[in-house]
Each structure stands twice: as structure tokens, then as C-alpha cells.
Amino acid sequence: EDLFIKVDMENKEEIRAKLRKIKMNGGKYAFEFSVTDLNGNLIHYIAESKLTHLSNGDKVVLTSFADITKNKKMERDLVILSETDALTGISNRGSGERKIEYLLSTGKSGMLCILDADKFKSINDNYGHVVGDRVIIKIAESLKKTFRDRDIIMRLGGDEFAVFAVGIVEEKDAKLCLQRFFENVDDIQIPEMGEKRISVSLGIVLCTDVENKSFDDYYQMAD
């Protein structure tokens, strides 16, 4: 019981019940839990319990523990890697769409914005793909600077991006938000491009009828 006081798990009662069942009927049971150590670090364990008969006839439940904190960190890193655009560090298309679909399905309204860089092909042709990559990175940074942590920012591919700004449903608020974004884009400086400035084109739609429309519906409208 002293272990259960300290552990962080949602299914404590389920685990207690299964351990009692093992004590009565035998068998094995494996479960995972987390506990905070004396330094405040969260440690993850996997445990396996089994009924053992002692030589004097007593029955005891033996539980072995293995520290799987490194494994859990690796799992988290792999998830982040699979959901992140490698060039910009923002969400990739797959994870971004799933996050927006989830928000819409839970009734969250907001502003969906689709944008791309103007004449991006000519930037690649005239200055090279390294400079083109820098333009994409700078636009992503401008988006992160403009929008909040709870908003979904993703790279759709190439020079195309999308943002779902949670709770922005009034045109005046949308205009103020996008004005900040345009100002951040105006501040972009790419040394190799000299005085040439970056510009973007975008379309927005205010997503208020979330019960009847999906991400694809709103994407087509914004596009």
C-alpha cells in the first residue's frame, strides 16, 4: 500500500484488484507506473507480480521492478520526431491535421489560415535552395512569434503553411492577429537576398460551424 500512495497512475484500483486476484488464484500480472524521486525527477517503471509458494507453505506475491525511464524518453522523442517538420520544428502536415480535427471534433472554434510565400520558385532559382530553406524557416519563426502555444501551426509542404488559431472568431480579432503576422514577415531579413523582401499570400476562414464541417471543408474555403 505504501507504493500505491506514491505512484502516479490512473488505474490504481484496477491494479489492486488484479494483485488480489493473483494472491487468491495465482498467475502473473505486469503493469507500468511512475513515481517522483527525491530530486523531483519522474521515474517510470514496469513491474511484474506473480504468486510464489514458499517452502513452509506460505503464499506471497513477489513483484520485480525495472526502470524504463530511458525507454519512455526514447518513445516520446520518436513521437515528437514523427510529428515534427524537420526543417522548421513546427508540426508536420499529418500531425497538424490530426490536432485540428480533434479541436474541431471537441467543439473548438477558431480561425484557419492557409498561406504560402510569393514567387517562392524564383527565390530558389535565383538564390539557391539553401536560401529557399531559410525563407521557409523565417516564415515559420514569424508564425511562432505571432501565434500562441495553444494554436496549431503546421507546414503543409514546400512553402505552404496552415494555422488554426483557437478562439479567434471575430473579423476584427483576425485582422489584428494577421497584421502582427505581416509585420513580423516584414522584419525578415535574408542577407543573401539583399534588399529584396519576403511576402506571403494567405486566405482565412472563421470556423464557427464546427459541428457540420471538417478540416478539409475549412481548408478548401480558406484556400
N, C-alpha and C positions, 0 to 999 in steps of 0.2 A: 504493500500500500504506500510506503514512503516513496517508491519510484513514481507511482501514478500522481502523487502530489506535485512532483517536479516536472513531469514531462509535458510537452506541448503536443496535444493530439485531439482531434475532434471525436474520435470513436473509442474513448476510454471504456465506456460501459460495454461496448461490443467485445473489446479485448478481455475485460474482466470476465465476461460470461464464457468466452471460449476457453480461458485458462481454467475456470472452474469445471468446465466440461471435460478438459483433459485430465484434471485431477481425479474425476469420477470414472471416466471411461478409457483413459489412455489416449495415445496418438501424439501428433506433433502440431505445432502452430507457429507460423512466422509472422512478424509484424514490424513496422517501422515507427520510429518516434524521434522527437527532437528534444533536447534539453540544453539549457543555458549553463555554461561552466562558470567557474569563479571569476573569470576575467570578462564575463559578459558575452562570450562568443557562443553562437548557436552551433551545437554539435548534433549531427544526425547519426542514428544508429539503426541497425537491423538486428532484431532479436529472434531467437528460435527457442521455443519452450517444448519440452517433452516430459512425459511421465517416466520415472525411473523407480524400479523396485530395489530397495536396499537389502543387504544380506540378512538383516534382522526382521525382514518382512514389512518394514515401513515403506510407504509410498511418498515420494517427493517429486515436485515439479522442478526440473533443472532448466535454467534459461541461460543461453550463451548470447553474448553481445559482440557486434563488430562495428567499428567506426567506419561509416560510409560517407563522411563529410566531403572528402575529395571527390568521390563519385557523384555526389549531388551537385557539387560546384561544376563538375565537368558536364553534367546533364543540363544545368542552367546555361552554361556557356554555349553548348551546342544549340539549345533552343534560341538563344539570342542571335547566334550566328545564322541560323536558318531563317530568322525573321527580319534580318537587318540587311539593308543595301550596303554592299561592301565599300562603295566609293564614298558615300555621303554619311553613313552611320544612322540614317533615318530608316523607317520601316520600308521593307520592300513591298511590291505590289500585292503578293499573296497575303502577307500578314496584315497589311494596311486595310485591304478589303474586308478581311475577316473581322477586324476590330470595328470597322464602321458598320458592317452588317449587324454585329452584336449590339452596338449602341442603338441602331435603328429598331432592332427587334425588342429592345427594352424600353422603347418609347422616347429615346433621347432625340430631341430636335436640334437643328443647328444649321450651319452654312457649309455647303460643299463647294469647294473651289478647285477648278481644273486649270492648269497653266503650263505654258512652255516658253522657252527662250526664243526670241525673234531672230530669224535668219541664222539659226544655230549651225546649219550645214556650212554656211560661208565662213563662220568662225573657225570650224575645223579645217576647211580648205585653205584659208589664208594664214592661220596661225598654228595649225597642227592640233593633234588630238590631245596632247598634254595640256595645252591652253584650254581646249574644249572641256576637258575634265575639271579644270579649275573653275570654269564658269559654272558648271553643274554644282560643284561643291559650294561655291559662293551663294548661289541661289538657295541651296538647302540651308545654309547658315542664316540667310535672310529670313527664311520661313521659320526657323527655330527661334530667331530673335523676335519675330513678330508675334507668334502664337504661343499658347500656354502649354504646360506639360500635359494637361488632360486632353488637348486637341490631338487628332491623329494626322501626322504629316508623313507622306509616303512618296517615294519615287516610283512612278508608273513604268518608267523605262526611257532610255535615251535622255532627252531634255524635258520630258513631261513629268509633272508633279501633280499631286492632289492633296487637299487639306480638308478635314472635317472639323470645323470649329464648333464645339459643343455650346449650345445655348444662345448662339447668335441667330436671331430670327427676325430682327427688325432691320429694315434697309439702312437706316441711319447708322446703326452699330456696324453693319457690314462695311459701309463706306469708310467709317473711321478706321476700322481694322485694316482694310486694304490700302488706305492712304499711308498708314505706318509701314506696310509692306513695300509699297512703291518707293517710299523714302529710303528704306533700307537697301533696296535694289539700286537706287541712285547712288548710294555710297560705295558700291562695289568698285574696286579698282584692280585691274589686271595689268601689271607693268608691261607685259609683252604686247598689249593692245594699245598702248599709248593713251591718246585722248578719247578713243572710241569707248562709248558707254554701253552697258548691258541693258537691254529692255526685255520685257516679258509681255505676253498676251494672256488674258485669263477670262474665264467665264464662271459665274457663280449661280447657285440656286439655293434659295432658303428652304430647308427641308422641314416642313411642318406637318405634312400629311403622312407621317411615318408608318401609320398602321396599314396603309394601302400601297406603299411604294417601297422598292428595294434599292440597294446601292446602284444597280445597273440602270434603273429608271432615272435616278437623280443624276447619274454620270452622263447619260445621254442628254438630259436637259441642260446641264452645265456646259457640256461640250459644244 
